[in-house]
Amino acid sequence: MTIILEKQNFRKRHDRLPKPSWLKVRFPSGERFHWIENQARKLALSTVCEEARCPNIGECWNSGTATFMVMGDTCTRA
């Protein structure tokens, strides 16, 4: 019995199409983001955003929105 192995034709990295801009998540930063982050730390507040590791944290915090947990620091959405 003879086994013939064929070389697979793998697509090269440069053959892939780039991801659309709306799919890319930007690194959380900005003046308003850091202000909310500092206020949460200073006031010892826990946020759903941080505990659930939300990928949209930068978008929400830069718009001035954060969701705080009032019954502890354990998020049930994580």
N, CA and C atoms as a LAMMPS dump frame, in Angstrom:
ITEM: TIMESTEP
0
ITEM: NUMBER OF ATOMS
234
ITEM: BOX BOUNDS ff ff ff
-5.0000000000000000e+02 5.0000000000000000e+02
-5.0000000000000000e+02 5.0000000000000000e+02
-5.0000000000000000e+02 5.0000000000000000e+02
ITEM: ATOMS id mol type element x y z
1 1 1 N 0.845 -1.172 0
2 1 2 C 0 0 0
3 1 3 C 0.897 1.243 0
4 2 1 N 0.592 2.181 -0.88
5 2 2 C 1.364 3.405 -1
6 2 3 C 0.498 4.588 -0.583
7 3 1 N 1.05 5.428 0.266
8 3 2 C 0.337 6.631 0.703
9 3 3 C 1.014 7.837 0.068
10 4 1 N 0.239 8.64 -0.618
11 4 2 C 0.772 9.84 -1.262
12 4 3 C 0.23 11.06 -0.522
13 5 1 N 1.121 11.851 -0.029
14 5 2 C 0.728 13.074 0.667
15 5 3 C 0.874 14.25 -0.278
16 6 1 N -0.182 15.009 -0.41
17 6 2 C -0.133 16.182 -1.273
18 6 3 C 0.139 17.425 -0.441
19 7 1 N 0.875 18.313 -1.023
20 7 2 C 1.136 19.585 -0.363
21 7 3 C -0.132 20.432 -0.442
22 8 1 N -0.607 20.843 0.728
23 8 2 C -1.827 21.645 0.756
24 8 3 C -1.533 23.066 0.321
25 9 1 N -2.489 23.648 -0.331
26 9 2 C -2.338 25.014 -0.818
27 9 3 C -2.919 25.982 0.22
28 10 1 N -2.098 26.402 1.165
29 10 2 C -2.543 27.34 2.188
30 10 3 C -2.508 28.76 1.64
31 11 1 N -3.52 29.529 2
32 11 2 C -3.534 30.933 1.578
33 11 3 C -2.498 31.7 2.387
34 12 1 N -1.787 32.53 1.719
35 12 2 C -0.795 33.347 2.402
36 12 3 C -1.478 34.524 3.078
37 13 1 N -0.835 35.051 4.1
38 13 2 C -1.396 36.134 4.895
39 13 3 C -1.759 37.35 4.037
40 14 1 N -0.951 37.678 3.058
41 14 2 C -1.216 38.865 2.241
42 14 3 C -2.367 38.652 1.256
43 15 1 N -2.849 37.414 1.134
44 15 2 C -3.988 37.146 0.258
45 15 3 C -5.325 37.479 0.927
46 16 1 N -5.314 37.645 2.246
47 16 2 C -6.548 37.907 2.972
48 16 3 C -7.019 39.34 2.762
49 17 1 N -8.317 39.502 2.774
50 17 2 C -8.881 40.845 2.691
51 17 3 C -8.778 41.518 4.051
52 18 1 N -8.551 42.823 4.092
53 18 2 C -8.479 43.512 5.387
54 18 3 C -9.855 43.564 6.04
55 19 1 N -9.868 43.63 7.369
56 19 2 C -11.129 43.734 8.095
57 19 3 C -11.741 45.103 7.836
58 20 1 N -13.067 45.183 7.771
59 20 2 C -13.707 46.489 7.574
60 20 3 C -13.501 47.377 8.8
61 21 1 N -13.491 48.668 8.616
62 21 2 C -13.206 49.602 9.714
63 21 3 C -14.226 49.503 10.837
64 22 1 N -15.493 49.171 10.513
65 22 2 C -16.514 49.092 11.545
66 22 3 C -16.337 47.874 12.445
67 23 1 N -15.533 46.906 12.022
68 23 2 C -15.305 45.705 12.809
69 23 3 C -14.137 45.87 13.783
70 24 1 N -13.274 46.804 13.516
71 24 2 C -12.103 47.009 14.359
72 24 3 C -12.486 47.769 15.624
73 25 1 N -11.997 47.283 16.771
74 25 2 C -12.248 47.944 18.049
75 25 3 C -11.038 48.805 18.367
76 26 1 N -11.285 50.056 18.629
77 26 2 C -10.196 50.976 18.935
78 26 3 C -9.775 50.829 20.397
79 27 1 N -8.505 51.068 20.663
80 27 2 C -7.98 50.983 22.02
81 27 3 C -8.637 52.06 22.877
82 28 1 N -9.153 51.69 24.064
83 28 2 C -9.827 52.684 24.905
84 28 3 C -8.874 53.786 25.355
85 29 1 N -9.203 55.004 25.012
86 29 2 C -8.402 56.152 25.431
87 29 3 C -9.227 57.405 25.228
88 30 1 N -8.662 58.514 25.553
89 30 2 C -9.36 59.786 25.4
90 30 3 C -9.533 60.464 26.746
91 31 1 N -9.738 61.766 26.702
92 31 2 C -9.848 62.558 27.925
93 31 3 C -11.042 62.125 28.776
94 32 1 N -12.187 61.971 28.134
95 32 2 C -13.396 61.601 28.877
96 32 3 C -13.28 60.175 29.424
97 33 1 N -12.686 59.279 28.658
98 33 2 C -12.475 57.898 29.106
99 33 3 C -11.649 57.885 30.386
100 34 1 N -10.531 58.601 30.383
101 34 2 C -9.648 58.615 31.55
102 34 3 C -10.299 59.312 32.742
103 35 1 N -11.133 60.312 32.49
104 35 2 C -11.828 60.99 33.577
105 35 3 C -12.78 60.02 34.283
106 36 1 N -13.57 59.266 33.491
107 36 2 C -14.498 58.295 34.084
108 36 3 C -13.726 57.196 34.804
109 37 1 N -12.654 56.725 34.228
110 37 2 C -11.829 55.695 34.854
111 37 3 C -11.289 56.182 36.197
112 38 1 N -10.772 57.402 36.234
113 38 2 C -10.233 57.965 37.477
114 38 3 C -11.319 58.175 38.525
115 39 1 N -12.495 58.637 38.11
116 39 2 C -13.595 58.838 39.053
117 39 3 C -14.046 57.502 39.652
118 40 1 N -14.139 56.478 38.847
119 40 2 C -14.541 55.157 39.345
120 40 3 C -13.527 54.64 40.36
121 41 1 N -12.255 54.833 40.094
122 41 2 C -11.204 54.404 41.033
123 41 3 C -11.266 55.216 42.329
124 42 1 N -11.365 56.531 42.18
125 42 2 C -11.369 57.421 43.343
126 42 3 C -12.55 57.127 44.268
127 43 1 N -13.707 56.822 43.68
128 43 2 C -14.913 56.568 44.462
129 43 3 C -15.108 55.082 44.78
130 44 1 N -14.143 54.254 44.405
131 44 2 C -14.181 52.804 44.648
132 44 3 C -15.452 52.171 44.085
133 45 1 N -15.797 52.53 42.854
134 45 2 C -16.978 51.992 42.186
135 45 3 C -16.566 50.876 41.229
136 46 1 N -17.385 49.85 41.175
137 46 2 C -17.162 48.761 40.22
138 46 3 C -18.099 48.963 39.043
139 47 1 N -17.585 48.738 37.846
140 47 2 C -18.416 48.912 36.654
141 47 3 C -18.626 47.58 35.953
142 48 1 N -19.791 47.437 35.354
143 48 2 C -20.086 46.251 34.551
144 48 3 C -19.091 46.181 33.4
145 49 1 N -18.778 47.336 32.845
146 49 2 C -17.872 47.42 31.69
147 49 3 C -16.535 46.73 31.971
148 50 1 N -15.949 47.04 33.113
149 50 2 C -14.646 46.473 33.453
150 50 3 C -14.756 45.013 33.867
151 51 1 N -15.718 44.695 34.726
152 51 2 C -15.848 43.333 35.235
153 51 3 C -16.19 42.336 34.139
154 52 1 N -17.003 42.744 33.178
155 52 2 C -17.38 41.86 32.068
156 52 3 C -16.384 41.938 30.919
157 53 1 N -15.365 42.782 31.065
158 53 2 C -14.353 42.993 30.019
159 53 3 C -15.014 43.325 28.684
160 54 1 N -15.893 44.294 28.73
161 54 2 C -16.656 44.691 27.546
162 54 3 C -15.728 45.289 26.484
163 55 1 N -15.813 44.808 25.244
164 55 2 C -14.957 45.356 24.192
165 55 3 C -15.362 46.77 23.77
166 56 1 N -16.547 47.22 24.181
167 56 2 C -17.03 48.548 23.804
168 56 3 C -16.801 49.592 24.89
169 57 1 N -15.984 49.287 25.882
170 57 2 C -15.779 50.194 27.008
171 57 3 C -15.297 51.568 26.545
172 58 1 N -14.423 51.618 25.588
173 58 2 C -13.916 52.897 25.09
174 58 3 C -15.004 53.731 24.447
175 59 1 N -15.871 53.082 23.698
176 59 2 C -16.964 53.787 23.026
177 59 3 C -17.935 54.388 24.043
178 60 1 N -18.307 53.598 25.046
179 60 2 C -19.261 54.075 26.062
180 60 3 C -18.646 55.156 26.942
181 61 1 N -17.468 54.884 27.473
182 61 2 C -16.856 55.837 28.404
183 61 3 C -16.483 57.133 27.706
184 62 1 N -16.101 57.082 26.452
185 62 2 C -15.794 58.317 25.718
186 62 3 C -17.037 59.144 25.453
187 63 1 N -18.204 58.497 25.46
188 63 2 C -19.447 59.254 25.301
189 63 3 C -19.995 59.693 26.654
190 64 1 N -19.3 59.34 27.751
191 64 2 C -19.705 59.766 29.088
192 64 3 C -20.652 58.81 29.78
193 65 1 N -20.723 57.56 29.326
194 65 2 C -21.638 56.575 29.892
195 65 3 C -20.866 55.436 30.546
196 66 1 N -21.276 55.06 31.758
197 66 2 C -20.711 53.9 32.437
198 66 3 C -21.814 53.268 33.275
199 67 1 N -21.807 51.945 33.382
200 67 2 C -22.804 51.228 34.167
201 67 3 C -22.139 50.718 35.434
202 68 1 N -22.622 51.187 36.582
203 68 2 C -22.029 50.829 37.866
204 68 3 C -22.832 49.739 38.549
205 69 1 N -22.141 48.909 39.31
206 69 2 C -22.793 47.836 40.055
207 69 3 C -23.015 48.318 41.482
208 70 1 N -24.245 48.238 41.96
209 70 2 C -24.575 48.764 43.286
210 70 3 C -24.62 47.681 44.36
211 71 1 N -24.578 46.412 43.971
212 71 2 C -24.672 45.34 44.963
213 71 3 C -23.403 44.494 45.015
214 72 1 N -22.265 45.104 44.837
215 72 2 C -21.007 44.373 44.932
216 72 3 C -20.166 44.497 43.683
217 73 1 N -19.074 43.738 43.695
218 73 2 C -18.128 43.853 42.586
219 73 3 C -18.101 42.618 41.684
220 74 1 N -19.064 41.713 41.845
221 74 2 C -19.118 40.521 41.009
222 74 3 C -20.186 40.689 39.942
223 75 1 N -19.76 40.626 38.708
224 75 2 C -20.677 40.806 37.579
225 75 3 C -21.198 39.452 37.12
226 76 1 N -22.499 39.331 36.963
227 76 2 C -23.084 38.068 36.509
228 76 3 C -23.069 37.948 34.996
229 77 1 N -22.633 38.972 34.288
230 77 2 C -22.562 38.934 32.823
231 77 3 C -21.206 38.482 32.325
232 78 1 N -20.252 38.333 33.218
233 78 2 C -18.888 37.964 32.808
234 78 3 C -18.814 36.52 32.38
